[in-house]
Amino acid sequence: MSRFFADIDWTRAWYASVYDAAQIVIAAPEWRVALNHEASARGLRNHRDLALHFIPQEALPDGVAYEAHIGATGGVPTRENLHDFFNALVWLSFPKIKRQLNALQAAQIDLLGIGKSRGPARDAATIFDENAALLVLEDSPNGRELCELLRQHQWLEALHLRSKQFQESAQVWSFGHALMEKLVQPYKGITAHSWVVWAPSDYFDWGREAQARWLDETVSQQLCEHDLTTADYMPLPVAGVPNWVELQDADFYRDKSVFRDKRLRG
């Protein structure tokens, strides 16, 4: 039996967003069977209201785009590798966000076809799908201050000097499955495309399950109402999130190869 996911350290903070789903799947004798059982049990459906299920990659017909196939059939082609495994876990954990992303991608394929270029809207959706982190900020002066510091790449101030404020008024959830795959063997330079979500103050008092449900509903609605572009993201070096890695002293954040200054437009 293949255990290609055996080396994942599920205790790392960046896997908290898919931890519950992962523990169910990896405990099962057959991971794909477990994925489909969970998808059915959770009532997962695509944007055409077709039951979502995970199929072998070879079941994807030649010449049919991956995203279009999910939209048309509900079947998610899933290879036996970490990239597709994390993708499946995100489907289980944030089904409404994934459904809306697939709706955007499938609509763009219907409109533009499959060419060498995805087009700006599909590019933006793909970036979200592959490399996004949800940056939850308290809708308050504290949260606004942190957001502006991060936009200006004031990393030392936002993430180190104000680490207590960050932990009280901010939260980061990994979302992109390519991001999670890279973090199996983490290095300092891994950077997410962060998507800002403004949350009420009492959000930070909720349990993790309630937070995840709210995020799934809120972000999927944002994606439904907003014309997604690549300008919507802020870079966020994952290693800089307070308490996500060890030894985060001031010098750690002064490493300009990772914590880069903001480019001046001229």
N, C-alpha and C positions, 0 to 999 in steps of 0.2 A: 504494500500500500504506500503510495507517494505521500510524503509529509514535507512538501516543498516549503511550507510555512514554519517549519520547526525552529528556525533561528530567529524568529521575530521576538523581540523583548516587549511583551504586552504591558509591562509596568511603566513604560515611557509615557510621559504626559501627552505626547503628540498622537498616541493611539487611543486616548480616552474617548474620542468621538465615535469610534467603532468597536470599543472594547466589549460591550455586552453582546453584540451580534457575533463577534469573533469567537467568544468563549463557547457559544452554542455550537458554532460550525466546526471548530477544531476538535471538539470533544466527540464528534460523531464519527462513525466508522468510515463513511463516504462523504467527503466535503461537498460535492455537487448535489448529492441527494439532500443533504442538510440545508443547503442554500435554497433549493426548491421547496422543501418543506416549510422553511421559515417564510419564504415569499408568499406561499399559499396561506399560511396561518395568519400572516399580517395583512392579507387581502391586498397585496400590491398589484397595481394596474398601471398601464401606460396612459398617455393622454388621449388615446382612442378607446379607453376603458377595456382594453384587452388584458387578460391576466399576465402578469410579468413572470417570466421563468428563465432559467439559465440553461443554455444549450452549448454543446461542443462547438468549437470554432469551425470545424469542417461542415457543420450544418448550415453555415452561411453560404447562400448560392453565389456562384461566380458572378462578378460584375455588379453585385448589390452592395450599396454602402452600408457600413455597420450601423450608423445611426438610423438610416431609413428602414433597415430590417427591424430594429427594435420598435420603431413607430408603427410599422405595418403589421407586425405579428406579436409583439410582446416578448419575443425571444431575444435574450441578450447573449450573443456569442461570447463564450468564456473559456479561455485557454487555461491550461494547468500551469500558471505562473503567478508571481506575486502581483504584477500589474493588474491583471484581470481579477485576481482574488480580492484585492483591495477595492476595486471597482464594484464588485458584487456586495461587499460589506457596506459600502457607502449607499448602495441602493436599499439595503435593508435598514440602514440607520437614518437616512434622509430621503425617503421615497418621493416626497412632493417636490423637493428641489431637483432631484434627478429627473423626475418626470417632466418638469418644466424645461430643463436644459435640453432633454431629448426632443421635446416639442419644438424648441427653437432651432435645433440642429436639423431636424427632419424637414421643417418648413423651408429652411434655407436651401437644402438639397432639392426640394421640389421646385423652388424658385429658380435656382441657378444651375442645378445639375452638379455633377462631380467633375471638377476640373483640377488643374494644377494648383489653383488658388482657392482657398475656402471662402474668401470674401470676409469683410470686416466683422459682420455680425456673428458668423459661424466661428471665426477666429476667437472672438471674445468669449463665446460659449465654451469653446474647446479649452481655452486657458482656465476658465472657471472649473470645468470638469476635471482637468488634469492637475492643476497646481494651486487651487484656491485655499485660503484659510479664512474662516469667518472671524472677523475682529469685532467682538461685541463690546460696545462702549456705552457706559451709562449716559443717558440723555440729561446731562447736568453740566455745570461749569467744569467740574473735574474731568468728565469725559471729553468735553470740547477741548480743554487744554491739552490733554494727551493726544487727541487726534491731530491738532495743529502741530505739536512737536514732532509727531511721526511723519506728517506730511512734509515737514521741513528737514527731515532726517536728523533730528536732534536726538540721536539714539542714546547717548550717555544720559541725557537729562530725562528722557521719557521712560527708559527701561531700567536704569540703574539708580540715579539719584531720586527718582520718583517711583521706585519699585513698589513701595507700600501703596501709593496712590493707584498704581497700575493694578495691583492685586485686588484692590477694593472696587475699582471702577471700570475694569476691563477684563476680558476673557478671550482666549484664542481657541478655536476649534479647527483642527485639521479637516479638510474636505477633499482636496484633490487626490486621486488615487496614485498618480505618478509621484506626487509629493510624498505620500506615505511609503511608496516603494523605495524612494531614495533614502528615506529615514531609517530603513532597515539597517543600513550601514552609514550612520550619520557622520557628517563632517560640517565644519563651522560655516561654510559658505552657502549652505542650502537656504534659498530665499523663496518665500511664498508670495503669491499675488493675493494680498488681503482685500477682502470685501467688508466694508464697514456696515455694521448693523447697530442702530441706536435702540437701546433697551431701557425700559422703565427701571427706576431704582430698585423696586422690589424684586425684579428678575434675579438679582444676585443672592437673594434669600431662598430661591426655589431649589428644589432638588434637581439633580442632573437630568433625570428623565423628563421632567416638566420643561426644563430649559431646552432640551433637544426638540421636543414637540413644538414649542413656541418658535424656535429657530426655523424648523422645517416649514412651518406655515408662513412665517413672516418673510423669509428669504424667497420662497417660491412665489409669493405674491409680489414681491419687489421685482423679480425677474419677469413676471407676467405683465407688469405695468410699465417697465422701464426698457428703453431701447439700449440694449447692452452694447458697450464698446470697450476696446482695450484701454481706454483712458479711465475706466472706472476703478482701477485697482491701485493700491499702494504697495510698494515692496515692503516685505517684513522678513528680515533674517530670523529664521526659526530659532536658532541657538540663542538669540537675544531675549526671547520671551522669559520674563523672570521665573526662575526656579525650574526651567525646562532642561537645563544642563548644569553641570557643576562648575565651580570656580569662575563665577561671573563678577569679577572685580572690575574696577574702573579701566584698567589696561585692556581687559577683554573687549570692551566697547570702543576702544580707541584704535582698533585694528581696521584701518581704512580699506583694506582689501575686501572686507565683508561689510562693515558699517560705513558705507560710502556717503560722501557729501552729496547734497542735492545739486544736480546740474543746473547751472544758470542758463536761461534761454536768452540768446542774443541774436 
